[in-house]
Amino acid sequence: MISTFSTNRAVHMIKSGKTVSLSTSQIVELLINLSHAKKNLPAFSYEEVLKNYESLRKEILKTELDLYRYCKLRLGILASFDIIAPVYLYCGEFTVPEDSVSEERKREYRRAYLTCQKSLETLNVSVKNTKDTLSSVVSIIDASIMLSEGTISVEQFNSFKKSYNALQQITRDSPGLIDNSLKARTALVKEFTEVFWTRGVV
């Protein structure tokens, strides 16, 4: 691909001592081979790799990179994939060696990462379902009018009000829960990067 060739050429220029403008999106395209990921990974791991790939490919803002900045960015990208599934199974233009000892240690991080992802997905689905439910039912004011008109009983009104308030509480609490899960995931990836990738090869 022309874009990959261009990025590869830019990387060689950086390694020769020059400063070049590159985006995270370009580097991700160079580093990650999705066809290999689909072939070599279980379906659930591939889906997580794909999500990360698509997210990073949206980062199209270019920055000036010298060798140090490029290496730091590259290692961060590789680590963000490696914590999902062994990146040596689906790396692209650059080879990443398999390390059986490190792979054994990485499994705990990968399990924790998957737990964070599942928690975030569950929270997001819960929030969506709650908002859908709230938008489809009558409001407390409407229920009060129905009560005053005798359309519903006091027991029915109290039961509805209790359920409605519980749904509203979910929508109030969910942003904080989601934020905490995102922070936990970020901290996990940071620790993983520091432990396994700060001495990565260029």
C-alpha positions in Angstrom: 0.0 0.0 0.0 1.2 3.5 -0.9 0.4 4.9 2.5 2.3 2.2 4.3 5.3 2.6 2.0 5.3 6.3 2.7 5.2 5.8 6.5 7.9 3.1 6.3 10.1 5.6 4.4 9.4 8.3 7.0 10.4 5.9 9.8 13.7 5.1 8.0 14.3 8.9 7.8 13.7 9.2 11.6 16.1 6.4 12.2 18.7 8.2 10.1 18.5 11.2 12.5 15.8 13.3 10.9 12.6 14.7 12.3 9.4 13.8 10.5 5.7 14.5 10.9 3.7 11.3 11.5 0.4 10.5 13.1 -0.6 7.7 15.5 -2.9 6.5 12.7 0.0 6.1 10.3 2.2 4.2 12.7 -0.7 1.9 13.8 -1.3 1.0 10.1 2.4 0.1 9.8 2.7 -1.9 13.0 -0.5 -3.9 13.1 -1.6 -6.6 10.6 -5.3 -7.2 11.0 -5.4 -10.2 8.6 -2.8 -11.9 10.8 -4.8 -11.0 13.9 -7.9 -12.5 12.5 -6.1 -15.6 11.5 -4.0 -16.2 14.6 -6.3 -14.9 17.5 -9.5 -16.2 19.1 -12.6 -14.3 17.9 -13.0 -12.4 21.2 -9.3 -11.3 21.2 -9.5 -10.3 17.5 -12.6 -8.1 18.3 -10.8 -6.3 21.0 -7.7 -5.8 18.8 -10.0 -4.4 16.0 -11.6 -2.0 18.5 -8.3 -0.7 19.6 -7.0 -0.5 16.0 -10.1 1.5 14.8 -9.8 3.8 17.8 -6.1 4.6 17.2 -6.7 5.0 13.4 -8.9 8.0 14.2 -5.9 9.8 15.7 -4.8 11.5 12.5 -3.1 14.6 14.0 0.5 14.6 12.9 3.4 15.6 15.3 7.1 16.1 14.8 8.9 13.0 15.8 12.6 12.5 16.3 13.9 9.0 17.1 13.2 9.3 20.9 9.6 10.5 20.4 8.9 7.9 17.7 10.2 5.0 19.8 8.2 6.2 22.8 5.0 6.4 20.7 5.7 3.1 18.9 6.2 1.2 22.1 3.0 2.7 23.6 1.0 1.6 20.6 2.5 -1.9 20.7 1.8 -2.2 24.4 -1.8 -1.2 23.9 -2.2 -4.2 21.6 0.0 -6.6 23.5 -2.1 -6.2 26.6 -5.0 -7.5 24.6 -3.3 -10.4 22.9 0.4 -11.3 22.1 1.4 -8.7 19.5 4.0 -10.9 17.9 1.1 -12.9 16.4 -0.1 -9.9 14.3 2.6 -7.3 14.0 3.1 -5.8 10.6 6.2 -4.3 9.0 8.3 -4.7 12.2 8.9 -8.0 13.9 8.4 -8.4 17.6 10.2 -11.4 19.1 8.2 -13.9 21.2 9.3 -14.1 24.8 7.9 -17.2 26.5 8.9 -16.0 30.0 7.3 -12.6 29.6 4.2 -14.1 27.9 3.6 -16.1 31.1 3.8 -13.0 33.2 1.6 -11.0 30.8 -1.4 -13.3 31.2 -2.5 -11.7 34.5 -2.5 -8.3 32.9 -4.5 -9.5 30.0 -7.1 -11.1 32.2 -7.4 -7.8 34.2 -7.7 -5.8 30.9 -10.4 -8.1 29.7 -12.3 -7.6 33.0 -12.1 -3.9 32.6 -13.4 -4.1 29.0 -16.3 -6.3 30.0 -17.1 -4.0 32.9 -17.2 -1.0 30.5 -19.3 -2.8 28.0 -21.8 -3.9 30.7 -22.0 -0.3 32.1 -22.5 1.2 28.6 -25.2 -1.3 27.7 -26.9 -0.7 31.1 -26.9 3.1 30.6 -28.3 2.8 27.1 -31.1 0.4 28.2 -31.9 2.6 31.2 -32.2 5.7 29.1 -34.3 3.9 26.5 -36.6 2.7 29.3 -36.9 6.2 30.8 -37.7 7.7 27.5 -40.4 5.1 26.8 -42.4 5.4 30.1 -44.5 8.2 31.5 -42.9 10.8 33.8 -43.6 11.1 37.5 -45.7 14.2 36.8 -47.8 12.2 34.3 -48.1 9.4 36.8 -49.2 11.8 39.5 -52.0 13.1 37.2 -53.1 9.5 36.5 -53.2 9.0 40.2 -55.3 12.1 40.8 -57.7 11.0 38.0 -58.0 7.5 39.6 -56.5 5.8 36.5 -53.9 4.1 38.8 -54.0 3.2 42.4 -51.7 4.6 45.2 -49.9 1.2 45.3 -49.3 1.3 41.6 -48.1 4.9 41.7 -45.7 4.1 44.6 -44.3 1.1 42.8 -43.8 3.1 39.6 -42.2 5.9 41.5 -39.7 3.6 43.2 -38.8 1.9 39.9 -38.5 5.3 38.1 -36.3 6.8 40.8 -34.0 3.6 40.7 -33.6 4.1 37.0 -32.7 7.7 37.4 -30.2 6.8 40.1 -28.5 4.5 37.6 -28.1 7.3 35.1 -26.7 9.6 37.8 -24.2 7.0 39.1 -23.1 5.6 35.7 -20.8 8.4 34.5 -18.7 8.0 37.7 -18.6 4.2 37.4 -17.6 4.5 33.7 -14.9 7.1 34.5 -13.5 4.8 37.3 -13.4 1.9 34.9 -11.6 4.0 32.2 -9.1 5.2 34.8 -8.4 1.6 36.0 -7.9 0.5 32.4 -5.5 3.4 31.7 -3.5 2.7 34.8 -3.3 -1.0 33.9 -2.0 -0.3 30.4 0.5 2.2 31.8 1.9 -0.3 34.3 1.9 -3.0 31.6 3.9 -0.7 29.3 6.4 0.2 32.0 6.9 -3.4 33.0 7.2 -5.0 29.6 7.8 -2.4 26.9 10.1 0.4 28.2 13.1 -1.6 26.9 11.4 -2.7 23.7 13.5 -3.0 20.5 13.3 -0.4 17.8 
